[in-house]
Amino acid sequence: MSRASLSLRLTRAQFLPVILSPVLVGSILAWWMVGRFSLLLFAMVVLGGVFLHLASNTIDDAFDYESGVDVISNNMFPPDFGGWKVLPRGLMTFSQAKLIAYLLFSAAGLVGLYLTVVTGPVVLLLGVIGAFFAYFHVAPPLRLGYRGLGLSELGILLSFGVLPVVGSFYVQTGYVSLLSIFLGIPVGLLTVSLLMNHDQIFFDAYQKGSKLSLTVTLGRQKATLTVFVMTVASYVMIVAAAIEKVLPFSALLVLLTIPLFIVQTKLYRTPAPSPLQYVKLTQTTLALSTVFGLLLSLSLLLG
């Protein structure tokens, strides 16, 4: 494989929709509320979010490899497993992965500094909080995802929900809206759901490697129930806001994702003879999360 292909696999770029969705929601919310939208500022927020997300994925893979978890996964799954990672297969070194991560963090930092100068100090605060959770999700000494307290999932809720929605709204308007905080919660809950369903694939490997993600801590069945409740809560929040006229009635467009939710629920009920059966569950949850954010943004444009 080329270095570019290896880097894309290392950074897990296929999951970028989970950061692009909340950035879009916050930016369109600014246009809907106060009629402000700068394409340049939007592009810079997208760029910064992409850099930070890729940096987070890369540093996660680096330290999951160092801890031995990814080595266990690599030994458990067949060679043609689509989710294979580059470090345990010897296609990149731990030092090279860390270097790529630090370069991406630096790029995100430069974008953040630019936005701070142009729009205000809140960007810096939000960026620091996001970078904190991005780095210490699995990196020492905190290793939040290994502690079994749900701290890494809280970080995901903030970093891929509340913070990017609030931050992208702030960049466009110059202030923080309570509605932007509110909308960041359902978007973030769906991203946490994606993470928890993804962890179902690696459940056994995480147990053996003592990576106590919330899915492992709760167990498969309770984790499934938790994701179900969080998804329902996301729908309820948007529907309630539309009924109370906090959001336009067109926000009910998010209900068009219910068929995906039904597929997800059916997959929960289907016995999984192999951990690889959870790949389809992860893909469905990613689609649900992404389309939900797109439809919410569209509803604000229409409203």
HUJO-V795378 format. One record per helix or strand of 3 or more residues. SS is the DSSP state (H for helix, E for strand). FROM is the first residue (numbers start at 1). TO is the last residue. Records with the same first field share a line. If there is no record, write none. Layout:
# HUJO-V795378
SS: FROM-TO / FROM-TO
This chain:
# HUJO-V795378
H: 3-11 / 13-15 / 17-34 / 39-67 / 69-76 / 94-119 / 122-136 / 144-146 / 151-173 / 178-201 / 203-208 / 214-218 / 220-243 / 249-269 / 275-302
